[in-house]
Amino acid sequence: MKAEIYTRAGCGYCVAAKQLLVKRNIGFTEKDVSRPEVMAELKQRDPATRTVPQIFLDGRHIGGFDDLSRHFSK
């Protein structure tokens, strides 16, 4: 499984999401939305996005930290 996580500095939920991925032994690519080109990429992938983190697993949008937790609880 491959993960992408859109984050920003100082985001506690971003840290928690990364820790959960590490705990699950899932490698991830972190993308910082403070860079305008990264924010534009995220908005193109999911125009409704308003918060971080935003997580994609194998290219499928999962959502934020709570959504990721629920995903792994199934």
Distance bins in CASP14 RR format, pairs under 12 A and 6 or more apart:
PFRMAT RR
TARGET T0000
AUTHOR 0000-0000-0000
RMODE 2
METHOD distances of the structure
MODEL  1
1 21 0 0 0 0 1 0 0 0 0 0 0
1 24 0 0 0 0 1 0 0 0 0 0 0
1 25 0 0 0 0 1 0 0 0 0 0 0
1 26 1 0 1 0 0 0 0 0 0 0 0
1 27 1 0 0 1 0 0 0 0 0 0 0
1 28 0 0 0 0 1 0 0 0 0 0 0
1 55 0 0 0 0 0 1 0 0 0 0 0
1 56 0 0 0 0 0 1 0 0 0 0 0
1 57 1 0 1 0 0 0 0 0 0 0 0
1 58 1 0 1 0 0 0 0 0 0 0 0
1 59 0 0 0 0 0 1 0 0 0 0 0
1 60 0 0 0 0 0 1 0 0 0 0 0
1 62 0 0 0 0 0 1 0 0 0 0 0
1 71 0 0 0 0 0 1 0 0 0 0 0
1 72 0 0 0 0 0 1 0 0 0 0 0
2 21 0 0 0 0 0 1 0 0 0 0 0
2 26 1 0 0 1 0 0 0 0 0 0 0
2 27 1 0 0 1 0 0 0 0 0 0 0
2 28 1 0 0 1 0 0 0 0 0 0 0
2 29 1 0 0 1 0 0 0 0 0 0 0
2 55 0 0 0 0 0 1 0 0 0 0 0
2 56 0 0 0 0 1 0 0 0 0 0 0
2 57 1 0 0 1 0 0 0 0 0 0 0
2 58 1 0 1 0 0 0 0 0 0 0 0
2 59 1 0 0 1 0 0 0 0 0 0 0
2 60 0 0 0 0 0 1 0 0 0 0 0
3 17 0 0 0 0 1 0 0 0 0 0 0
3 18 0 0 0 0 1 0 0 0 0 0 0
3 20 0 0 0 0 1 0 0 0 0 0 0
3 21 1 0 1 0 0 0 0 0 0 0 0
3 22 0 0 0 0 0 1 0 0 0 0 0
3 24 0 0 0 0 1 0 0 0 0 0 0
3 25 0 0 0 0 0 1 0 0 0 0 0
3 26 1 0 1 0 0 0 0 0 0 0 0
3 27 1 0 1 0 0 0 0 0 0 0 0
3 28 1 1 0 0 0 0 0 0 0 0 0
3 29 1 0 0 1 0 0 0 0 0 0 0
3 30 0 0 0 0 1 0 0 0 0 0 0
3 31 0 0 0 0 0 1 0 0 0 0 0
3 53 0 0 0 0 0 1 0 0 0 0 0
3 54 0 0 0 0 0 1 0 0 0 0 0
3 55 1 0 0 1 0 0 0 0 0 0 0
3 56 1 0 0 1 0 0 0 0 0 0 0
3 57 1 0 1 0 0 0 0 0 0 0 0
3 58 0 0 0 0 1 0 0 0 0 0 0
3 59 0 0 0 0 1 0 0 0 0 0 0
3 60 0 0 0 0 0 1 0 0 0 0 0
3 61 0 0 0 0 0 1 0 0 0 0 0
3 62 0 0 0 0 1 0 0 0 0 0 0
3 63 0 0 0 0 0 1 0 0 0 0 0
3 64 0 0 0 0 0 1 0 0 0 0 0
3 68 0 0 0 0 1 0 0 0 0 0 0
3 71 0 0 0 0 0 1 0 0 0 0 0
3 72 0 0 0 0 0 1 0 0 0 0 0
4 17 0 0 0 0 0 1 0 0 0 0 0
4 18 0 0 0 0 0 1 0 0 0 0 0
4 21 0 0 0 0 0 1 0 0 0 0 0
4 26 0 0 0 0 0 1 0 0 0 0 0
4 27 0 0 0 0 1 0 0 0 0 0 0
4 28 1 0 0 1 0 0 0 0 0 0 0
4 29 1 0 1 0 0 0 0 0 0 0 0
4 30 0 0 0 0 1 0 0 0 0 0 0
4 31 1 0 0 1 0 0 0 0 0 0 0
4 33 0 0 0 0 0 1 0 0 0 0 0
4 38 0 0 0 0 0 1 0 0 0 0 0
4 41 0 0 0 0 1 0 0 0 0 0 0
4 42 0 0 0 0 1 0 0 0 0 0 0
4 45 0 0 0 0 1 0 0 0 0 0 0
4 46 0 0 0 0 0 1 0 0 0 0 0
4 53 0 0 0 0 0 1 0 0 0 0 0
4 54 0 0 0 0 1 0 0 0 0 0 0
4 55 1 0 0 1 0 0 0 0 0 0 0
4 56 1 0 1 0 0 0 0 0 0 0 0
4 57 0 0 0 0 1 0 0 0 0 0 0
4 58 0 0 0 0 1 0 0 0 0 0 0
4 59 1 0 0 1 0 0 0 0 0 0 0
4 60 0 0 0 0 0 1 0 0 0 0 0
4 61 0 0 0 0 1 0 0 0 0 0 0
4 62 0 0 0 0 1 0 0 0 0 0 0
4 63 0 0 0 0 0 1 0 0 0 0 0
4 68 0 0 0 0 0 1 0 0 0 0 0
5 11 0 0 0 0 0 1 0 0 0 0 0
5 13 0 0 0 0 0 1 0 0 0 0 0
5 14 1 0 0 1 0 0 0 0 0 0 0
5 15 0 0 0 0 0 1 0 0 0 0 0
5 16 0 0 0 0 0 1 0 0 0 0 0
5 17 1 0 1 0 0 0 0 0 0 0 0
5 18 1 0 0 1 0 0 0 0 0 0 0
5 19 0 0 0 0 0 1 0 0 0 0 0
5 20 0 0 0 0 0 1 0 0 0 0 0
5 21 1 0 0 1 0 0 0 0 0 0 0
5 22 0 0 0 0 0 1 0 0 0 0 0
5 26 0 0 0 0 0 1 0 0 0 0 0
5 27 0 0 0 0 1 0 0 0 0 0 0
5 28 1 0 1 0 0 0 0 0 0 0 0
5 29 1 0 0 1 0 0 0 0 0 0 0
5 30 1 0 1 0 0 0 0 0 0 0 0
5 31 1 0 0 1 0 0 0 0 0 0 0
5 32 0 0 0 0 0 1 0 0 0 0 0
5 33 0 0 0 0 0 1 0 0 0 0 0
5 38 0 0 0 0 0 1 0 0 0 0 0
5 42 0 0 0 0 0 1 0 0 0 0 0
5 52 0 0 0 0 1 0 0 0 0 0 0
5 53 1 0 1 0 0 0 0 0 0 0 0
5 54 1 0 0 1 0 0 0 0 0 0 0
5 55 1 0 1 0 0 0 0 0 0 0 0
5 56 1 0 0 1 0 0 0 0 0 0 0
5 57 0 0 0 0 1 0 0 0 0 0 0
5 59 0 0 0 0 0 1 0 0 0 0 0
5 61 0 0 0 0 0 1 0 0 0 0 0
5 62 0 0 0 0 1 0 0 0 0 0 0
5 63 0 0 0 0 1 0 0 0 0 0 0
5 64 0 0 0 0 1 0 0 0 0 0 0
5 65 0 0 0 0 1 0 0 0 0 0 0
5 68 0 0 0 0 1 0 0 0 0 0 0
6 13 0 0 0 0 0 1 0 0 0 0 0
6 14 0 0 0 0 1 0 0 0 0 0 0
6 17 0 0 0 0 1 0 0 0 0 0 0
6 18 0 0 0 0 0 1 0 0 0 0 0
6 28 0 0 0 0 0 1 0 0 0 0 0
6 29 0 0 0 0 1 0 0 0 0 0 0
6 30 0 0 0 0 1 0 0 0 0 0 0
6 31 1 0 1 0 0 0 0 0 0 0 0
6 32 1 0 0 1 0 0 0 0 0 0 0
6 33 1 0 1 0 0 0 0 0 0 0 0
6 34 0 0 0 0 0 1 0 0 0 0 0
6 35 0 0 0 0 0 1 0 0 0 0 0
6 38 1 0 0 1 0 0 0 0 0 0 0
6 39 0 0 0 0 1 0 0 0 0 0 0
6 40 0 0 0 0 0 1 0 0 0 0 0
6 41 0 0 0 0 1 0 0 0 0 0 0
6 42 1 0 1 0 0 0 0 0 0 0 0
6 43 0 0 0 0 0 1 0 0 0 0 0
6 44 0 0 0 0 0 1 0 0 0 0 0
6 45 0 0 0 0 1 0 0 0 0 0 0
6 46 0 0 0 0 1 0 0 0 0 0 0
6 49 1 0 0 1 0 0 0 0 0 0 0
6 50 0 0 0 0 0 1 0 0 0 0 0
6 51 0 0 0 0 1 0 0 0 0 0 0
6 52 1 0 1 0 0 0 0 0 0 0 0
6 53 1 0 0 1 0 0 0 0 0 0 0
6 54 1 0 1 0 0 0 0 0 0 0 0
6 55 1 0 0 1 0 0 0 0 0 0 0
6 56 0 0 0 0 1 0 0 0 0 0 0
6 61 0 0 0 0 0 1 0 0 0 0 0
6 62 0 0 0 0 0 1 0 0 0 0 0
6 63 0 0 0 0 1 0 0 0 0 0 0
6 64 0 0 0 0 1 0 0 0 0 0 0
6 65 0 0 0 0 0 1 0 0 0 0 0
7 13 0 0 0 0 1 0 0 0 0 0 0
7 14 1 1 0 0 0 0 0 0 0 0 0
7 15 0 0 0 0 1 0 0 0 0 0 0
7 16 0 0 0 0 0 1 0 0 0 0 0
7 17 1 0 0 1 0 0 0 0 0 0 0
7 18 1 0 0 1 0 0 0 0 0 0 0
7 21 0 0 0 0 0 1 0 0 0 0 0
7 28 0 0 0 0 1 0 0 0 0 0 0
7 29 0 0 0 0 0 1 0 0 0 0 0
7 30 1 0 1 0 0 0 0 0 0 0 0
7 31 1 0 0 1 0 0 0 0 0 0 0
7 32 1 0 0 1 0 0 0 0 0 0 0
7 33 1 0 0 1 0 0 0 0 0 0 0
7 34 0 0 0 0 1 0 0 0 0 0 0
7 35 0 0 0 0 0 1 0 0 0 0 0
7 38 0 0 0 0 1 0 0 0 0 0 0
7 39 0 0 0 0 0 1 0 0 0 0 0
7 42 0 0 0 0 0 1 0 0 0 0 0
7 51 0 0 0 0 0 1 0 0 0 0 0
7 52 1 0 1 0 0 0 0 0 0 0 0
7 53 1 0 1 0 0 0 0 0 0 0 0
7 54 0 0 0 0 1 0 0 0 0 0 0
7 55 0 0 0 0 1 0 0 0 0 0 0
7 64 0 0 0 0 0 1 0 0 0 0 0
7 65 0 0 0 0 0 1 0 0 0 0 0
8 14 1 0 0 1 0 0 0 0 0 0 0
8 15 0 0 0 0 0 1 0 0 0 0 0
8 30 0 0 0 0 0 1 0 0 0 0 0
8 31 0 0 0 0 1 0 0 0 0 0 0
8 32 1 0 0 1 0 0 0 0 0 0 0
8 33 1 0 1 0 0 0 0 0 0 0 0
8 34 1 0 1 0 0 0 0 0 0 0 0
8 35 0 0 0 0 1 0 0 0 0 0 0
8 38 0 0 0 0 1 0 0 0 0 0 0
8 39 0 0 0 0 1 0 0 0 0 0 0
8 42 0 0 0 0 0 1 0 0 0 0 0
8 51 0 0 0 0 1 0 0 0 0 0 0
8 52 1 0 1 0 0 0 0 0 0 0 0
8 53 0 0 0 0 1 0 0 0 0 0 0
8 54 0 0 0 0 0 1 0 0 0 0 0
9 15 0 0 0 0 0 1 0 0 0 0 0
9 30 0 0 0 0 0 1 0 0 0 0 0
9 32 1 0 0 1 0 0 0 0 0 0 0
9 33 0 0 0 0 1 0 0 0 0 0 0
9 34 1 0 0 1 0 0 0 0 0 0 0
9 35 0 0 0 0 0 1 0 0 0 0 0
9 52 0 0 0 0 0 1 0 0 0 0 0
10 16 0 0 0 0 0 1 0 0 0 0 0
10 32 0 0 0 0 0 1 0 0 0 0 0
10 33 0 0 0 0 0 1 0 0 0 0 0
10 34 0 0 0 0 0 1 0 0 0 0 0
10 52 0 0 0 0 1 0 0 0 0 0 0
10 53 0 0 0 0 0 1 0 0 0 0 0
11 17 0 0 0 0 1 0 0 0 0 0 0
11 18 0 0 0 0 1 0 0 0 0 0 0
11 30 0 0 0 0 0 1 0 0 0 0 0
11 32 0 0 0 0 0 1 0 0 0 0 0
11 33 0 0 0 0 1 0 0 0 0 0 0
11 34 0 0 0 0 0 1 0 0 0 0 0
11 51 0 0 0 0 1 0 0 0 0 0 0
11 52 1 0 1 0 0 0 0 0 0 0 0
11 53 1 0 0 1 0 0 0 0 0 0 0
11 54 0 0 0 0 0 1 0 0 0 0 0
11 64 0 0 0 0 0 1 0 0 0 0 0
11 65 0 0 0 0 1 0 0 0 0 0 0
12 18 0 0 0 0 1 0 0 0 0 0 0
12 19 0 0 0 0 1 0 0 0 0 0 0
12 51 0 0 0 0 0 1 0 0 0 0 0
12 52 0 0 0 0 1 0 0 0 0 0 0
12 53 0 0 0 0 1 0 0 0 0 0 0
12 64 0 0 0 0 0 1 0 0 0 0 0
12 65 0 0 0 0 1 0 0 0 0 0 0
13 19 0 0 0 0 0 1 0 0 0 0 0
13 20 0 0 0 0 0 1 0 0 0 0 0
13 51 0 0 0 0 1 0 0 0 0 0 0
13 52 1 0 0 1 0 0 0 0 0 0 0
13 53 1 0 1 0 0 0 0 0 0 0 0
13 54 0 0 0 0 0 1 0 0 0 0 0
13 55 0 0 0 0 0 1 0 0 0 0 0
13 63 0 0 0 0 0 1 0 0 0 0 0
13 64 1 0 0 1 0 0 0 0 0 0 0
13 65 1 0 1 0 0 0 0 0 0 0 0
13 66 0 0 0 0 1 0 0 0 0 0 0
13 67 0 0 0 0 0 1 0 0 0 0 0
13 68 0 0 0 0 1 0 0 0 0 0 0
13 69 0 0 0 0 0 1 0 0 0 0 0
14 20 0 0 0 0 0 1 0 0 0 0 0
14 21 0 0 0 0 0 1 0 0 0 0 0
14 28 0 0 0 0 0 1 0 0 0 0 0
14 30 0 0 0 0 1 0 0 0 0 0 0
14 31 0 0 0 0 0 1 0 0 0 0 0
14 32 0 0 0 0 1 0 0 0 0 0 0
14 33 0 0 0 0 1 0 0 0 0 0 0
14 34 0 0 0 0 0 1 0 0 0 0 0
14 51 0 0 0 0 1 0 0 0 0 0 0
14 52 1 0 1 0 0 0 0 0 0 0 0
14 53 1 0 1 0 0 0 0 0 0 0 0
14 54 0 0 0 0 1 0 0 0 0 0 0
14 55 0 0 0 0 1 0 0 0 0 0 0
14 64 0 0 0 0 1 0 0 0 0 0 0
14 65 1 0 0 1 0 0 0 0 0 0 0
14 68 0 0 0 0 0 1 0 0 0 0 0
15 21 0 0 0 0 0 1 0 0 0 0 0
15 22 0 0 0 0 0 1 0 0 0 0 0
15 30 0 0 0 0 0 1 0 0 0 0 0
15 52 0 0 0 0 0 1 0 0 0 0 0
15 53 0 0 0 0 1 0 0 0 0 0 0
15 65 0 0 0 0 1 0 0 0 0 0 0
16 22 0 0 0 0 0 1 0 0 0 0 0
16 23 0 0 0 0 0 1 0 0 0 0 0
16 52 0 0 0 0 0 1 0 0 0 0 0
16 53 0 0 0 0 1 0 0 0 0 0 0
16 55 0 0 0 0 0 1 0 0 0 0 0
16 64 0 0 0 0 0 1 0 0 0 0 0
16 65 1 0 1 0 0 0 0 0 0 0 0
16 66 0 0 0 0 1 0 0 0 0 0 0
16 68 0 0 0 0 1 0 0 0 0 0 0
16 69 0 0 0 0 1 0 0 0 0 0 0
17 23 0 0 0 0 0 1 0 0 0 0 0
17 24 0 0 0 0 0 1 0 0 0 0 0
17 26 0 0 0 0 0 1 0 0 0 0 0
17 28 0 0 0 0 1 0 0 0 0 0 0
17 30 0 0 0 0 1 0 0 0 0 0 0
17 51 0 0 0 0 0 1 0 0 0 0 0
17 52 0 0 0 0 1 0 0 0 0 0 0
17 53 1 0 1 0 0 0 0 0 0 0 0
17 54 0 0 0 0 1 0 0 0 0 0 0
17 55 1 0 0 1 0 0 0 0 0 0 0
17 56 0 0 0 0 0 1 0 0 0 0 0
17 57 0 0 0 0 0 1 0 0 0 0 0
17 62 0 0 0 0 1 0 0 0 0 0 0
17 63 0 0 0 0 1 0 0 0 0 0 0
17 64 1 0 0 1 0 0 0 0 0 0 0
17 65 1 0 1 0 0 0 0 0 0 0 0
17 66 0 0 0 0 1 0 0 0 0 0 0
17 67 0 0 0 0 1 0 0 0 0 0 0
17 68 1 0 1 0 0 0 0 0 0 0 0
17 69 0 0 0 0 1 0 0 0 0 0 0
17 71 0 0 0 0 0 1 0 0 0 0 0
17 72 0 0 0 0 0 1 0 0 0 0 0
18 24 0 0 0 0 0 1 0 0 0 0 0
18 26 0 0 0 0 0 1 0 0 0 0 0
18 27 0 0 0 0 1 0 0 0 0 0 0
18 28 1 0 0 1 0 0 0 0 0 0 0
18 29 0 0 0 0 0 1 0 0 0 0 0
18 30 1 0 0 1 0 0 0 0 0 0 0
18 31 0 0 0 0 0 1 0 0 0 0 0
18 52 0 0 0 0 0 1 0 0 0 0 0
18 53 1 0 0 1 0 0 0 0 0 0 0
18 55 0 0 0 0 1 0 0 0 0 0 0
18 64 0 0 0 0 0 1 0 0 0 0 0
18 65 0 0 0 0 1 0 0 0 0 0 0
18 68 0 0 0 0 0 1 0 0 0 0 0
19 26 0 0 0 0 0 1 0 0 0 0 0
19 28 0 0 0 0 0 1 0 0 0 0 0
19 53 0 0 0 0 0 1 0 0 0 0 0
19 65 0 0 0 0 1 0 0 0 0 0 0
19 68 0 0 0 0 0 1 0 0 0 0 0
19 69 0 0 0 0 0 1 0 0 0 0 0
20 26 0 0 0 0 1 0 0 0 0 0 0
20 27 0 0 0 0 0 1 0 0 0 0 0
20 28 0 0 0 0 0 1 0 0 0 0 0
20 53 0 0 0 0 0 1 0 0 0 0 0
20 55 0 0 0 0 1 0 0 0 0 0 0
20 57 0 0 0 0 0 1 0 0 0 0 0
20 62 0 0 0 0 0 1 0 0 0 0 0
20 64 0 0 0 0 0 1 0 0 0 0 0
20 65 1 0 0 1 0 0 0 0 0 0 0
20 66 0 0 0 0 0 1 0 0 0 0 0
20 67 0 0 0 0 0 1 0 0 0 0 0
20 68 1 0 0 1 0 0 0 0 0 0 0
20 69 1 0 0 1 0 0 0 0 0 0 0
20 70 0 0 0 0 0 1 0 0 0 0 0
20 71 0 0 0 0 1 0 0 0 0 0 0
20 72 1 0 0 1 0 0 0 0 0 0 0
20 73 0 0 0 0 0 1 0 0 0 0 0
21 27 1 0 0 1 0 0 0 0 0 0 0
21 28 1 0 1 0 0 0 0 0 0 0 0
21 29 0 0 0 0 0 1 0 0 0 0 0
21 30 0 0 0 0 1 0 0 0 0 0 0
21 53 0 0 0 0 0 1 0 0 0 0 0
21 55 1 0 0 1 0 0 0 0 0 0 0
21 56 0 0 0 0 0 1 0 0 0 0 0
21 57 0 0 0 0 1 0 0 0 0 0 0
21 62 0 0 0 0 0 1 0 0 0 0 0
21 64 0 0 0 0 0 1 0 0 0 0 0
21 65 0 0 0 0 0 1 0 0 0 0 0
21 68 1 0 0 1 0 0 0 0 0 0 0
21 69 0 0 0 0 0 1 0 0 0 0 0
21 71 0 0 0 0 0 1 0 0 0 0 0
21 72 0 0 0 0 1 0 0 0 0 0 0
22 28 0 0 0 0 1 0 0 0 0 0 0
22 30 0 0 0 0 0 1 0 0 0 0 0
23 68 0 0 0 0 0 1 0 0 0 0 0
23 69 0 0 0 0 0 1 0 0 0 0 0
23 72 0 0 0 0 1 0 0 0 0 0 0
24 55 0 0 0 0 0 1 0 0 0 0 0
24 57 0 0 0 0 0 1 0 0 0 0 0
24 68 0 0 0 0 1 0 0 0 0 0 0
24 69 0 0 0 0 0 1 0 0 0 0 0
24 71 0 0 0 0 0 1 0 0 0 0 0
24 72 1 0 0 1 0 0 0 0 0 0 0
24 73 0 0 0 0 0 1 0 0 0 0 0
25 72 0 0 0 0 0 1 0 0 0 0 0
26 55 0 0 0 0 1 0 0 0 0 0 0
26 56 0 0 0 0 0 1 0 0 0 0 0
26 57 1 0 0 1 0 0 0 0 0 0 0
26 58 0 0 0 0 0 1 0 0 0 0 0
26 62 0 0 0 0 0 1 0 0 0 0 0
26 68 0 0 0 0 1 0 0 0 0 0 0
26 71 0 0 0 0 0 1 0 0 0 0 0
26 72 0 0 0 0 1 0 0 0 0 0 0
27 55 0 0 0 0 0 1 0 0 0 0 0
27 57 0 0 0 0 0 1 0 0 0 0 0
27 58 0 0 0 0 0 1 0 0 0 0 0
28 53 0 0 0 0 0 1 0 0 0 0 0
28 55 0 0 0 0 1 0 0 0 0 0 0
28 56 0 0 0 0 1 0 0 0 0 0 0
28 57 0 0 0 0 1 0 0 0 0 0 0
28 58 0 0 0 0 0 1 0 0 0 0 0
28 59 0 0 0 0 0 1 0 0 0 0 0
28 62 0 0 0 0 0 1 0 0 0 0 0
28 68 0 0 0 0 0 1 0 0 0 0 0
29 38 0 0 0 0 0 1 0 0 0 0 0
29 41 0 0 0 0 0 1 0 0 0 0 0
29 55 0 0 0 0 0 1 0 0 0 0 0
29 56 0 0 0 0 1 0 0 0 0 0 0
29 57 0 0 0 0 0 1 0 0 0 0 0
29 59 0 0 0 0 0 1 0 0 0 0 0
30 38 0 0 0 0 0 1 0 0 0 0 0
30 52 0 0 0 0 0 1 0 0 0 0 0
30 53 0 0 0 0 1 0 0 0 0 0 0
30 54 0 0 0 0 0 1 0 0 0 0 0
30 55 0 0 0 0 0 1 0 0 0 0 0
30 56 0 0 0 0 0 1 0 0 0 0 0
31 37 0 0 0 0 1 0 0 0 0 0 0
31 38 1 0 1 0 0 0 0 0 0 0 0
31 39 0 0 0 0 1 0 0 0 0 0 0
31 40 0 0 0 0 0 1 0 0 0 0 0
31 41 1 0 0 1 0 0 0 0 0 0 0
31 42 1 0 0 1 0 0 0 0 0 0 0
31 45 0 0 0 0 0 1 0 0 0 0 0
31 52 0 0 0 0 1 0 0 0 0 0 0
31 53 0 0 0 0 1 0 0 0 0 0 0
31 54 0 0 0 0 1 0 0 0 0 0 0
31 55 0 0 0 0 0 1 0 0 0 0 0
31 56 0 0 0 0 1 0 0 0 0 0 0
32 38 1 0 1 0 0 0 0 0 0 0 0
32 39 0 0 0 0 1 0 0 0 0 0 0
32 41 0 0 0 0 0 1 0 0 0 0 0
32 42 0 0 0 0 0 1 0 0 0 0 0
32 52 0 0 0 0 1 0 0 0 0 0 0
32 53 0 0 0 0 0 1 0 0 0 0 0
33 39 1 0 1 0 0 0 0 0 0 0 0
33 40 0 0 0 0 1 0 0 0 0 0 0
33 41 0 0 0 0 1 0 0 0 0 0 0
33 42 1 0 0 1 0 0 0 0 0 0 0
33 43 0 0 0 0 1 0 0 0 0 0 0
33 45 0 0 0 0 0 1 0 0 0 0 0
33 46 0 0 0 0 0 1 0 0 0 0 0
33 49 0 0 0 0 1 0 0 0 0 0 0
33 50 0 0 0 0 0 1 0 0 0 0 0
33 51 0 0 0 0 0 1 0 0 0 0 0
33 52 1 0 1 0 0 0 0 0 0 0 0
33 53 0 0 0 0 1 0 0 0 0 0 0
33 54 0 0 0 0 1 0 0 0 0 0 0
34 42 0 0 0 0 0 1 0 0 0 0 0
34 52 0 0 0 0 1 0 0 0 0 0 0
35 41 0 0 0 0 1 0 0 0 0 0 0
35 42 0 0 0 0 0 1 0 0 0 0 0
36 42 0 0 0 0 0 1 0 0 0 0 0
36 43 0 0 0 0 0 1 0 0 0 0 0
37 43 0 0 0 0 0 1 0 0 0 0 0
37 44 0 0 0 0 0 1 0 0 0 0 0
38 44 0 0 0 0 0 1 0 0 0 0 0
38 45 0 0 0 0 0 1 0 0 0 0 0
38 49 0 0 0 0 0 1 0 0 0 0 0
38 52 0 0 0 0 0 1 0 0 0 0 0
38 54 0 0 0 0 0 1 0 0 0 0 0
39 45 0 0 0 0 0 1 0 0 0 0 0
39 46 0 0 0 0 0 1 0 0 0 0 0
39 47 0 0 0 0 0 1 0 0 0 0 0
39 49 0 0 0 0 1 0 0 0 0 0 0
39 50 0 0 0 0 0 1 0 0 0 0 0
39 52 0 0 0 0 1 0 0 0 0 0 0
39 54 0 0 0 0 0 1 0 0 0 0 0
40 46 0 0 0 0 0 1 0 0 0 0 0
40 47 0 0 0 0 0 1 0 0 0 0 0
40 49 0 0 0 0 0 1 0 0 0 0 0
41 47 0 0 0 0 0 1 0 0 0 0 0
41 49 0 0 0 0 0 1 0 0 0 0 0
41 54 0 0 0 0 0 1 0 0 0 0 0
41 56 0 0 0 0 0 1 0 0 0 0 0
42 48 0 0 0 0 0 1 0 0 0 0 0
42 49 1 0 1 0 0 0 0 0 0 0 0
42 50 0 0 0 0 0 1 0 0 0 0 0
42 51 0 0 0 0 0 1 0 0 0 0 0
42 52 0 0 0 0 1 0 0 0 0 0 0
42 53 0 0 0 0 0 1 0 0 0 0 0
42 54 1 0 0 1 0 0 0 0 0 0 0
42 55 0 0 0 0 0 1 0 0 0 0 0
42 56 0 0 0 0 1 0 0 0 0 0 0
42 61 0 0 0 0 0 1 0 0 0 0 0
42 63 0 0 0 0 0 1 0 0 0 0 0
42 64 0 0 0 0 0 1 0 0 0 0 0
43 49 1 0 0 1 0 0 0 0 0 0 0
43 50 0 0 0 0 0 1 0 0 0 0 0
43 54 0 0 0 0 0 1 0 0 0 0 0
44 61 0 0 0 0 0 1 0 0 0 0 0
45 54 0 0 0 0 1 0 0 0 0 0 0
45 55 0 0 0 0 0 1 0 0 0 0 0
45 56 1 0 0 1 0 0 0 0 0 0 0
45 59 0 0 0 0 1 0 0 0 0 0 0
45 60 0 0 0 0 0 1 0 0 0 0 0
45 61 1 0 0 1 0 0 0 0 0 0 0
45 63 0 0 0 0 0 1 0 0 0 0 0
46 52 0 0 0 0 0 1 0 0 0 0 0
46 54 1 0 0 1 0 0 0 0 0 0 0
46 55 0 0 0 0 0 1 0 0 0 0 0
46 56 0 0 0 0 1 0 0 0 0 0 0
46 59 0 0 0 0 0 1 0 0 0 0 0
46 60 0 0 0 0 0 1 0 0 0 0 0
46 61 1 0 1 0 0 0 0 0 0 0 0
46 62 0 0 0 0 0 1 0 0 0 0 0
46 63 0 0 0 0 1 0 0 0 0 0 0
46 64 0 0 0 0 0 1 0 0 0 0 0
46 67 0 0 0 0 0 1 0 0 0 0 0
47 54 0 0 0 0 0 1 0 0 0 0 0
47 61 0 0 0 0 0 1 0 0 0 0 0
48 54 0 0 0 0 0 1 0 0 0 0 0
48 61 0 0 0 0 1 0 0 0 0 0 0
48 63 0 0 0 0 0 1 0 0 0 0 0
49 55 0 0 0 0 0 1 0 0 0 0 0
49 56 0 0 0 0 0 1 0 0 0 0 0
49 61 0 0 0 0 1 0 0 0 0 0 0
49 63 0 0 0 0 1 0 0 0 0 0 0
49 64 0 0 0 0 1 0 0 0 0 0 0
50 63 0 0 0 0 0 1 0 0 0 0 0
50 64 0 0 0 0 0 1 0 0 0 0 0
51 63 0 0 0 0 1 0 0 0 0 0 0
51 64 1 0 0 1 0 0 0 0 0 0 0
51 65 0 0 0 0 1 0 0 0 0 0 0
51 66 0 0 0 0 0 1 0 0 0 0 0
51 67 0 0 0 0 0 1 0 0 0 0 0
52 63 0 0 0 0 1 0 0 0 0 0 0
52 64 1 0 0 1 0 0 0 0 0 0 0
52 65 0 0 0 0 1 0 0 0 0 0 0
53 61 0 0 0 0 0 1 0 0 0 0 0
53 62 0 0 0 0 1 0 0 0 0 0 0
53 63 1 0 0 1 0 0 0 0 0 0 0
53 64 1 0 1 0 0 0 0 0 0 0 0
53 65 1 0 1 0 0 0 0 0 0 0 0
53 66 0 0 0 0 0 1 0 0 0 0 0
53 67 0 0 0 0 1 0 0 0 0 0 0
53 68 1 0 0 1 0 0 0 0 0 0 0
53 69 0 0 0 0 0 1 0 0 0 0 0
54 60 0 0 0 0 0 1 0 0 0 0 0
54 61 1 0 0 1 0 0 0 0 0 0 0
54 62 0 0 0 0 1 0 0 0 0 0 0
54 63 1 0 1 0 0 0 0 0 0 0 0
54 64 1 0 1 0 0 0 0 0 0 0 0
54 65 0 0 0 0 1 0 0 0 0 0 0
54 66 0 0 0 0 0 1 0 0 0 0 0
54 67 0 0 0 0 1 0 0 0 0 0 0
54 68 0 0 0 0 1 0 0 0 0 0 0
55 61 1 0 0 1 0 0 0 0 0 0 0
55 62 1 0 1 0 0 0 0 0 0 0 0
55 63 1 0 1 0 0 0 0 0 0 0 0
55 64 1 0 1 0 0 0 0 0 0 0 0
55 65 1 0 0 1 0 0 0 0 0 0 0
55 66 0 0 0 0 0 1 0 0 0 0 0
55 67 1 0 0 1 0 0 0 0 0 0 0
55 68 1 0 1 0 0 0 0 0 0 0 0
55 69 0 0 0 0 0 1 0 0 0 0 0
55 70 0 0 0 0 0 1 0 0 0 0 0
55 71 0 0 0 0 1 0 0 0 0 0 0
55 72 0 0 0 0 0 1 0 0 0 0 0
56 62 1 0 0 1 0 0 0 0 0 0 0
56 63 0 0 0 0 1 0 0 0 0 0 0
56 64 0 0 0 0 0 1 0 0 0 0 0
56 67 0 0 0 0 0 1 0 0 0 0 0
56 68 0 0 0 0 0 1 0 0 0 0 0
56 71 0 0 0 0 0 1 0 0 0 0 0
57 63 0 0 0 0 1 0 0 0 0 0 0
57 64 0 0 0 0 0 1 0 0 0 0 0
57 67 0 0 0 0 0 1 0 0 0 0 0
57 68 0 0 0 0 1 0 0 0 0 0 0
57 71 1 0 0 1 0 0 0 0 0 0 0
57 72 0 0 0 0 1 0 0 0 0 0 0
58 71 0 0 0 0 0 1 0 0 0 0 0
60 67 0 0 0 0 0 1 0 0 0 0 0
60 68 0 0 0 0 0 1 0 0 0 0 0
60 71 0 0 0 0 1 0 0 0 0 0 0
61 67 0 0 0 0 1 0 0 0 0 0 0
61 68 0 0 0 0 0 1 0 0 0 0 0
61 71 0 0 0 0 0 1 0 0 0 0 0
62 68 1 0 1 0 0 0 0 0 0 0 0
62 69 0 0 0 0 1 0 0 0 0 0 0
62 70 0 0 0 0 1 0 0 0 0 0 0
62 71 1 0 1 0 0 0 0 0 0 0 0
62 72 0 0 0 0 1 0 0 0 0 0 0
62 74 0 0 0 0 0 1 0 0 0 0 0
63 69 0 0 0 0 0 1 0 0 0 0 0
63 70 0 0 0 0 1 0 0 0 0 0 0
63 71 0 0 0 0 1 0 0 0 0 0 0
64 70 0 0 0 0 1 0 0 0 0 0 0
64 71 0 0 0 0 1 0 0 0 0 0 0
65 71 0 0 0 0 0 1 0 0 0 0 0
65 72 0 0 0 0 0 1 0 0 0 0 0
66 72 0 0 0 0 0 1 0 0 0 0 0
66 73 0 0 0 0 0 1 0 0 0 0 0
67 73 0 0 0 0 0 1 0 0 0 0 0
67 74 0 0 0 0 0 1 0 0 0 0 0
68 74 0 0 0 0 0 1 0 0 0 0 0
END
